[in-house]
């Protein structure tokens, strides 16, 4: 889910620059050159000495060059701090304390928290909503897509590789597009099945086409941002319009409206670009944390909506 949160993740996510103040500094460059020369093979993958890595670092694929970058990063941070300079960024990222081989442990933890919330809430959904209720299957598919996306969000924040970046971007877009699809299916549910099938085919084709575009590795970040922003804005507008139109007949629609509003406000955290607190908690991680309680609110809305739709069906059959 997370219409607004995932829009911002893809639309406001800052593309990592090739060089930042920290990694472009002569101190860092000399440290990295010396470390690689003394410790690494020519390709930078392996150690030339008998240094033993922990199992967790091997599993998370920290190469010799990665270890040098990590060590030199902290030496540079301490050197900046000694001179009372501001904490620098490295390769477009703030320095984070590595924990169990994870580059951004707080973001990993909060991504997994969101994954857990989805699992917990879909179980509550299944307990309270009967399986013959309208849109019952739709929200299960939605939940699976969200679980998959939050899983890859955790993987990406644990280790940033081209493949994990691709999976994070493509899966995050799947949430944005699926949110739009669910909104369309809910609003147009009483139209012809042919129209709904055609609409489904269009959404599927559009998604796989965009994933193929992302897979080239040479995609335009600006275009990707604009696309996600456009889809997200359309979805938000659709939900708001629907909530306003049905607020008297379906009082529970306030939950959806509040969800979209709070989701939009929580994105302000993404606009704060400051060094992480204790070098663990940055505002991006806190943004992930803020999305967790919003999930509970949204599932409460869809539970009420499914009950309402089923009640309507029963009344019609009677």
N, C-alpha and C positions, 0 to 999 in steps of 0.2 A: 504494500500500500504505500502510504506516505507520498501522496501526490505532491505536496509542496516540498517536503524534505528531499525527495529524490530529484525534483526539478532543480533545486538549488545545488544538490550534489553534482549534477552534471552541467548546470548552467552557470553557477558561480564558482565552480571548482577552478582554482588557478592552475593554469598549465605550467608545469615545471620548466623553468628556464634552464638554459644550458649552463649558466654560471650565476652564482650569487656572491654576495660580499664575502662570505666565509670561504667558499671553495676557490674563489679567485684571488684570495690574499696570498702574497708570497710565502708567508709563514706556513700556510696549509700546503701549498704546492711543494715546497721544499721538504716538508715532513712526509708527504705522500711519496715523493720521489725516493727519499732515503729509505722509507719503510719497504717499498716494493723492491728496491735494489738489494736490501739486506735479507729479506724474508721470502720473497715470492719467485715463482718460476716466471719465465718470459711471458707466458700468457696470463699471468696474474691469478690463475685458478688455484694453484697448490702452493704449499709451503716448501721451501728448500731445506729447512732443518727438520728436526723431529718434533716440532711443536704439535701437541695433541689438542684437538678441539673437543668440546663436550658433544655428546650425542645430539643434543637439541640443536646445536649450531650446525652440525652436519646435516641434520634432517631439514632444517630451514635454509640450507644451501648458502652459508656464508663462506665465500671464497677468501683467499688470502688478500686479494685487493680490497674486498669488502671490509675485511678486518682492519686493514690499513686506513681506509677511509673513515671508519668508525673511530679508531684510536686518534687519528690526526684531527678529526672533527672536535673531539673533546680537548685536545691540546690547544687547538685554536680558540675554542670558547674560553678556556682558562686564561690564555694570553690576552684576549680581548677584555676579559673581566679584570685582569690585573692592571690594565691601562684605563679602566673605568669607561670602556667603550660599550656600546649596546651589543646585545647578543645577536650574532649574525645568522643568516640562513645559509644552508648548504644545498646546492642543486635545487633551489626553490623550496626547500623544506626547513622548518625549524628543527633544531637538534632535540632528539628524544632519547631518553634512557632506554636501552634495549632490555627487554625482559623476556626470558625464555625464548630468545631468538626472534622476538617480535619487534618490528621497528616502531610501531605506534600502539603500544599495549592498551591504552585507554580506548582508542577507537575500535580496536579488536573486541574488547570486552563489551562495549556498548552496542556494537553490531550484533554480537551473539545474544545480548539481552533482548534486542528487538526480535531476533529470530525466535527466542524462547517465548516472548509475549505473543507472537503470532500462533505458535503451537498451542499455548495455553488458551488463547481466545477462540481458536477454531474448535477446540474441544468443548468449550462453553457453548459455542454456537451450535454444535451438534447435539448437545444435551438439551438445549432450549428450543431448537427449531426442528420441526418434523421434516423428514427426508422428502416428502412429497410437496414441500412448500416451493412456490415459484422462486427462481434465482438461487436455489439451494446449491446446485452444482456450480453455478457461476462463481459464487464466493469461495468455494473450495479451490477452484482453479486459481483464483486470485491469491488465495493464501499460499498455495504451493509456489507460485511465482515470486511472492514476497520472501518466503523462506529461502528460496534459492538465491535471490538477490542479496539478502543479508548475509548469507553464508559467504558469498564471493566478496562482499564488502569486508568481512573479517579477514579473509585470505589476503586480499589486496593490501590492507593496512598492516598485516603481519609481515608480508614481504612484497615489495614493489618490483615486479618483473613485467616485461611486455605482455606476457600471457595473462597474468593476474590483472593487469590494467585493462586489457581487452575484455575479460570476463566481468570485471566490475562495471565498466562503462556499458557494455551490452545488456547486462542483467539489470542495472539501474534503469536503463531506458525501457526495459520490459515492464517495470513497475509503472513508469510514467504513461506508457502506451496502454497498459492493461487498465489503469485507473480511468483513462479516457474511454476505453472500450466498455468497462462496467457501467460508467455513467450513461453511455449511449444505449446499452442494452436495457438499463433500468428505465430510461425515459421512453424508449421506443418499443417496450415489451409488448404492447398491444397492437403493433403494426404487423404486417404480413411476415410470415416465416421466410419467404423468399428474400425480402429486403434484409432481414437479419442475417441470413446466410451470406448474401453478397457483401454485407458490411464486415462480417467476420473474415471473409476471404481477403478483403482489402486490407484489414488490419494485419493479418498474418503476412501477406506479401510485403507490406510496408516495413514490418519489423525485420524480416529476414533480409530484405534489401539493405536496410540500414546496418545490420550486423555485418553483412558482406562488405559494406563500405568501410566500417570500422576495422575490419580484418586486414585491410590493405596496409595498415600501419602508417599511411601517409595522408590520413584524413584531416580535414580542416576543423580545428577545435572551435573556431568561431561559428561555423555552420552547425556543428553538433550542439553548441549552446543555444543557438537561435531555434533550432528544430525542437529541442526539449522545452524551451521556453514557450514556443508557440503551442505545442500540444498541451503543456501544463496549464497555460492561461485559458485555453479553450475548455479544458476539463473543469477548472475552478469556476469559470463563468457559467458553465452548464449546471453544475451542482448548486451554485448560488441561485440561479434563476429557478431551478426546480424546487429548491427549498422555499423560496419566496412564494411561488405559485401554490404550493401545497401546505403552507404553514398552518392553515386553519383546519383542513381535513385531516392532516397528519402532524399533530403537534410535536412528535418526536424528531421532526426534521431539523430542529434547532441543534441537535447533536452534530449533524453533518456540517451545518453552517459554522458552528463554533470550531469544529475540527479544522476546517479550511482556514478560518481566521487565525487560530492559534498556530497552525502550521506555517502560515505566512509570517507571523511575528517571530517565530523561532528561527527563521532564516536570517534574522538580523545578527545572530551569533556568527554566521559565516562571514559577515562583513568586518568582523573584528580580527585584525591580523596582528597578534601579539605573541611573544614567546610563551611556550606552554608553562603552566604552573608546575613547579617542581620538575620541569622537563618531562612531564607525563601527560598532564591534562591541558589540551589546547581547546580553543573555542569550537573547532570542528568536531572534536570528541564530545563536547558538551551539547552540541547540536544533535548528534546522534542520540545522546541520552535524553534530550527533550522530546524526541520523536516517540520514545517508548510509551509514555502514558497516553499520547494521542491515539495510539493504536487501540487501546482499550476503549476510548470514546467512540472511535469509528466502528468497532465491532458491536458496540452497544447499539449504534444506529442501525446497522444492517440486521441485527437480530430483531429489533422492533419492526423494521421494514418487512422482513420475511413473514413475521407473524401477521402484520397488517395485510399483506398480499394474500396469505392463505385464508384469512378471515373473509376477505372479499370473494375468493373462489368458492368457499363453502356457502356463502350467502347467495351467490349466483346459482349454484347447483340446487339449493333449496327452493 
